């Protein structure tokens, strides 16, 4: 298994190009199931999760071609996928694929809406919490689907099509909003989704669906209105920049001291994160090319933060912020409100010398003068990258194991960081 070796202590200086967002690319690819025409997606990141979803969609009969790079193309540009779901050969999404990536469960909405049936494995356990899918199922039931759970599979049927309905989510869920939104585009009549997720990835999906002919208003607010249409057509859409990758490299820059331009990043996608970084004493400026992050000489100030649905501080940056706070001048507090078990990085950060006390959903971090390199491993994507950030500022060598977690969500991580002066390399084996 590959490892990442980091020798800490170098400031990051230069430019890091920001890739297309994983968490937008996945639902956009799944939306291709809603139409017989071709959906062309630009700026798709080259990630293990994208490749796995290509396989999962392939299993349903979807044809995907990837445009190769041509001479003169920007080496940092994402890939273009041409997705053709004209013929659906199988409406089953099997356990061995769905259990490897939870987001693949989201095929249930579009398959049901277009084909009148879907049989999709329940996703099973997850390292960051129990993560049930009850809101997805309740939304589909509200739209008139007949659901049965049998042998670990959800069997959904709507032979006469779905019917518009009022869906009120008891708690904000990104995935369940995607499911309800996609399913409702082809339902008969109007659907209203209340307490909808406001994440930029939901808005990106809605914008693509509208290009495909869907009638949607209110995406990006808590109430989304969808007027169902009989069919959707093909479209071309570029995936929005990854706000979590942006926030991660902003924290890495703050952690090491330095000066980095996050090229192509959009400040409007991560206002709460920028606020917190400024409170921590980091200089963050919007420029024409992206976001410039600097911490020249000044120390890191402690902060108090709770994760929350968008526009609050994202749970997907909680571990990275915790890594940053291990070097703050004083005591920070971070509360995780979205997932009950998303603290797997705490013990690993402690191996590097971090002083973190966990009490229920709150971590108290006593900033330390120095971290020291050590072998570490993590159980999920964002936890792994928090260890990379800590390793960049630790004295000596840090070896991050289970790199496959990083490959799920960070495109060319070692290359992007080493170009800015980090001593970081992948060791194959
Ligand atoms: C999305 O997951 C993201 N994944 C996650 O990013 C992200 O952490 C999460 O949203 C929150 O922002 C993708 O976009 C692929 P939720 P999702 O449904 O949609 C509870 C990463 O690292 N809930 O918004 O699965 C749930 O348990 C990943 O890139 C139910 O109770 O998350 C959680 O407490 C990790 N029942 C809360 O809602 C349900 O049916 C929010 O989860 C659904 C969710």
Boltz pocket constraint, residues with backbone or C-beta under 6 A from the ligand:
constraints:
  - pocket:
      binder: B
      contacts: [[A, 22], [A, 23], [A, 24], [A, 26], [A, 102], [A, 103], [A, 129], [A, 130], [A, 131], [A, 132], [A, 133], [A, 134], [A, 135], [A, 136], [A, 137], [A, 171], [A, 172], [A, 173], [A, 174], [A, 175], [A, 176], [A, 315], [A, 316], [A, 337], [A, 338], [A, 339], [A, 340], [A, 381], [A, 382], [A, 409]]
      max_distance: 6.0
